[in-house]
């Protein structure tokens, strides 16, 4: 299945990853050129929800990323390194002795694999990094396959993809953090900034319920997926202006936090 994500169709990559874990998850293998703490937390939350008994420690986690350009956040590396049943590998360690993080050839792969308890494996091959923006609002494209007939070909591909990476050690992480702090001003990380509020486009971009053949009054439930609720009691869902406008028999909405 082809996934197209942009500012007017946000969350496609994130939802694709969630779909791959819908029937449970036994292990994950993530290869992302760069990653942020916020993107890592988003994925980790989904792993917890999908794991048996919400026990993420049962899930084997292999995370592969790069040190190229100093884009990967050190706190994200530490987060995965400290997670239970987790293994972290990094490409670009040859850059550390020169104290510069600009490679001649960049490690730029984005490859997401999910093994399920029933023995099936799903994959997502994407332009999106494991960052908040990459998973939600950046213009990205991905191919999602819910089930692969056999894992052998995938395993061969995975090993070929991660070949430039080596296990992350405390020494590598400390050296990378020191260099990144020194050059941060010269190499800003715009992609890792907080996700902006979604824009509200012109009406022509949206299809009214009636034109889509949907009568909201015929339903007593509506599913809205949100990463978190706002307000002092954490029960408030913020929507763009004009979004909560319904006609045709809908008397109100009820929200349940899951």
CORGIDA-V300278 format. One record per residue. N is the residue number from 1. PHI is phi in whole degrees, 0 to 359 (999 if undefined). BURIAL is 1 if it has 9 or more other C-alpha atoms within 8 Angstrom, else 0. D_CENTER is the distance of its C-alpha to the mean C-alpha in whole Angstrom. Layout:
N:PHI:BURIAL:D_CENTER, N:PHI:BURIAL:D_CENTER
This chain:
1:999:0:17, 2:274:0:17, 3:246:1:14, 4:245:1:15, 5:235:1:12, 6:204:1:14, 7:295:1:16, 8:265:1:18, 9:224:1:16, 10:281:1:12, 11:82:1:9, 12:295:1:10, 13:292:1:7, 14:304:1:5, 15:294:0:9, 16:297:1:9, 17:296:1:7, 18:298:1:9, 19:299:0:12, 20:294:1:12, 21:256:1:12, 22:302:0:15, 23:261:0:18, 24:99:1:17, 25:216:1:15, 26:256:1:18, 27:207:1:16, 28:234:1:12, 29:229:1:13, 30:242:1:10, 31:240:1:11, 32:225:1:10, 33:307:1:12, 34:225:1:11, 35:210:1:9, 36:242:1:10, 37:293:1:10, 38:294:0:9, 39:294:1:5, 40:295:1:7, 41:296:0:9, 42:299:1:6, 43:293:0:5, 44:297:0:9, 45:302:0:10, 46:292:1:9, 47:297:1:11, 48:300:1:14, 49:292:0:15, 50:270:1:15, 51:290:1:17, 52:302:1:20, 53:58:0:22, 54:55:0:19, 55:259:1:19, 56:293:1:16, 57:294:0:19, 58:286:1:20, 59:270:1:17, 60:284:1:17, 61:238:1:14, 62:240:1:15, 63:242:1:12, 64:236:1:14, 65:213:1:13, 66:228:1:16, 67:261:1:18, 68:304:1:19, 69:64:0:20, 70:69:1:19, 71:280:1:16, 72:292:1:14, 73:281:1:15, 74:303:1:17, 75:294:0:16, 76:290:1:13, 77:298:1:15, 78:295:1:17, 79:302:1:15, 80:287:1:14, 81:296:1:18, 82:274:0:19, 83:291:0:17, 84:295:0:19, 85:59:1:19, 86:234:1:17, 87:229:1:18, 88:240:1:17, 89:236:1:18, 90:226:1:18, 91:260:1:20, 92:95:1:22, 93:292:1:24, 94:292:0:27, 95:280:1:26, 96:296:1:27, 97:301:0:31, 98:278:0:31, 99:58:0:29, 100:228:0:28, 101:244:1:24, 102:252:0:25, 103:277:1:25, 104:288:0:27, 105:231:0:24, 106:275:0:21, 107:274:1:18, 108:233:0:16, 109:282:1:14, 110:229:1:11, 111:216:1:11, 112:242:1:10, 113:236:1:12, 114:230:1:13, 115:264:1:17, 116:254:1:18, 117:300:0:21, 118:277:0:23, 119:94:0:23, 120:273:1:21, 121:228:1:18, 122:244:1:15, 123:218:1:13, 124:222:1:11, 125:249:1:12, 126:214:1:11, 127:272:1:11, 128:272:1:8, 129:280:1:7, 130:278:1:5, 131:232:1:6, 132:301:1:6, 133:294:1:9, 134:299:1:7, 135:273:1:4, 136:231:1:8, 137:235:1:11, 138:297:1:11, 139:287:1:14, 140:222:1:12, 141:225:1:13, 142:209:1:12, 143:246:1:14, 144:251:1:14, 145:234:1:16, 146:292:0:17, 147:220:0:19, 148:253:1:21, 149:299:0:25, 150:214:0:25, 151:270:0:23, 152:301:0:25, 153:295:0:24, 154:297:0:20, 155:297:0:21, 156:296:0:24, 157:296:0:21, 158:300:0:19, 159:296:0:21, 160:291:0:22, 161:296:0:19, 162:269:1:19, 163:305:0:22, 164:287:0:22, 165:266:1:20, 166:233:0:22, 167:301:0:22, 168:283:1:21, 169:245:0:24, 170:299:0:25, 171:295:0:27, 172:297:1:24, 173:297:1:22, 174:295:0:25, 175:295:1:26, 176:297:1:23, 177:300:1:23, 178:295:0:26, 179:293:1:26, 180:297:1:23, 181:300:0:25, 182:288:0:28, 183:256:0:26, 184:303:1:23, 185:293:0:26, 186:279:0:26, 187:230:0:23, 188:299:0:21, 189:248:0:17, 190:302:0:17, 191:297:0:13, 192:267:1:12, 193:290:0:15, 194:302:0:14, 195:288:0:13, 196:287:0:16, 197:297:0:18, 198:295:0:17, 199:285:0:21, 200:255:0:23, 201:278:0:24, 202:295:0:28, 203:306:0:29, 204:297:0:29, 205:283:0:26, 206:245:0:26, 207:256:0:27, 208:301:0:30, 209:307:1:30, 210:297:0:33, 211:293:0:33, 212:274:0:30, 213:77:0:32, 214:248:0:31, 215:252:1:33, 216:303:1:31, 217:292:0:34, 218:275:0:34, 219:240:0:31, 220:249:0:31, 221:218:0:27, 222:220:0:24, 223:265:0:21, 224:237:0:18, 225:264:0:15, 226:222:0:14, 227:290:0:12, 228:195:0:15, 229:256:1:19, 230:250:1:21, 231:89:0:25, 232:301:0:27, 233:267:0:27, 234:57:0:23, 235:236:1:24, 236:253:0:24, 237:254:0:21, 238:274:0:21, 239:234:0:21, 240:302:0:23, 241:304:0:26, 242:92:0:28, 243:292:0:25, 244:280:0:27, 245:242:0:30, 246:230:0:31, 247:227:0:35, 248:96:0:37, 249:97:0:37, 250:275:1:34, 251:271:0:35, 252:173:0:32, 253:237:0:29, 254:238:0:28, 255:246:0:25, 256:234:0:24, 257:277:0:21, 258:251:0:20
